[in-house]
Amino acid sequence: MANTGERLREWRRRRLLTQEDLAKLAGVGYVTISRIETTGNGRVTTLRKIAAALGITPEQLMGGDEIPESEAA
């Protein structure tokens, strides 16, 4: 199973967003997006903002739910 960083990168790419685009939508710095994608670590409040910006649940981002087939590329 992918870690949070890998899942974030996958969801972001599925939405055709750059790190900068997602950062603006989520109201966080783009360095934060990059760091989470690299390390897989982030504050829960930040991950919730990012999930909302992606239109997914925090559980989907953090690994509680698999990426639905309808979202698969």
C-alpha positions, -999 to +999 in steps of 0.1 A: +000+000+000+012+035-008+021+059+019+004+093+023+030+111+001+026+086-028-012+088-025-011+126-025+011+126-056-013+102-073-044+122-065-028+154-075-018+141-108-052+125-114-066+160-109-040+174-134-027+198-108+009+210-101+021+213-066+017+250-068-019+247-081-028+224-052-011+246-027-031+276-038-064+256-037-056+242-002-042+274+012-008+260+021+027+266+008+038+246-022+069+235-002+044+218+021+029+198-007+064+188-019+075+178+016+044+156+022+049+140-012+086+133-004+083+122+033+047+110+035+043+131+067+021+161+074-001+176+100-036+162+101-051+197+097-030+203+067-039+169+052-076+177+057-072+210+038-054+192+009-080+164+008-108+190+006-090+208-022-087+175-041-124+167-035-116+135-016-119+124+020-090+126+044-092+088+047-087+084+009-056+106+011-042+090+042-048+054+032-080+044+049-098+039+015-083+027-017-086+049-048-119+039-064-117+023-099-137+051-113-108+074-103-082+051-118-063+064-148 
